């Protein structure tokens, strides 16, 4: 069961690392991301925070997954 949890955490980490950066490129190109002066809008800032948190969770998942598999 511990090995299954470790593998599941690693799959979660890989999924997040693959999906969120691709989503970021779409958000950054969206016309709502910048105002007329080229400054970042709330749309861009909120998505940056959400993607950052998702990638942080991916990092924690990867560390926990490796720890479970090694222990």
C-alpha positions as CSV (number, residue, x, y, z in Angstrom):
1,X,0.0,0.0,0.0
2,X,2.9,2.4,0.8
3,X,4.4,1.7,-2.7
4,X,1.1,2.4,-4.3
5,X,0.8,5.8,-2.5
6,X,4.4,6.7,-3.5
7,X,3.7,5.9,-7.2
8,X,0.4,7.8,-7.1
9,X,2.1,10.8,-5.6
10,X,4.8,10.7,-8.4
11,X,2.1,10.4,-11.1
12,X,0.4,13.4,-9.6
13,X,3.6,15.4,-9.7
14,X,4.3,14.5,-13.3
15,X,0.8,15.3,-14.3
16,X,1.0,18.8,-12.7
17,X,4.4,19.5,-14.2
18,X,3.2,18.6,-17.7
19,X,-0.2,20.3,-17.6
20,X,0.2,23.6,-15.7
21,X,3.1,25.1,-17.7
22,X,1.1,24.5,-21.0
23,X,-1.9,26.2,-19.4
24,X,0.3,29.1,-18.4
25,X,1.3,29.8,-22.0
26,X,-2.4,30.0,-22.9
27,X,-3.1,32.3,-20.0
28,X,-0.2,34.6,-20.9
29,X,-1.3,34.9,-24.5
30,X,-4.9,35.7,-23.5
31,X,-6.0,39.3,-24.2
32,X,-7.3,39.6,-20.7
33,X,-3.8,39.0,-19.2
34,X,-2.6,42.6,-20.0
35,X,-4.3,46.0,-20.0
36,X,-3.8,48.6,-22.6
37,X,-0.5,49.8,-21.1
38,X,0.9,46.2,-21.0
39,X,0.6,45.8,-17.3
40,X,-0.5,42.5,-15.8
41,X,-4.2,42.3,-14.9
42,X,-5.9,40.5,-12.0
43,X,-6.6,37.7,-14.5
44,X,-2.9,37.1,-15.0
45,X,-2.0,37.5,-11.4
46,X,-4.6,35.1,-10.1
47,X,-3.7,32.5,-12.6
48,X,0.0,32.9,-11.8
49,X,-0.7,32.3,-8.1
50,X,-2.9,29.3,-8.9
51,X,-0.4,27.7,-11.2
52,X,2.4,28.5,-8.7
53,X,0.5,26.7,-5.9
54,X,-0.2,23.7,-8.2
55,X,3.5,23.4,-9.1
56,X,4.4,23.7,-5.4
57,X,2.0,20.9,-4.6
58,X,3.6,18.9,-7.5
59,X,7.0,19.4,-5.8
60,X,5.8,18.3,-2.4
61,X,4.1,15.3,-4.1
62,X,7.3,14.3,-5.8
63,X,9.3,14.6,-2.6
64,X,6.7,12.6,-0.6
65,X,6.4,10.0,-3.3
66,X,10.2,9.4,-3.5
67,X,10.4,9.4,0.3
68,X,7.6,6.7,0.5
69,X,9.3,4.6,-2.1
70,X,12.7,4.8,-0.5
71,X,11.6,4.3,3.1
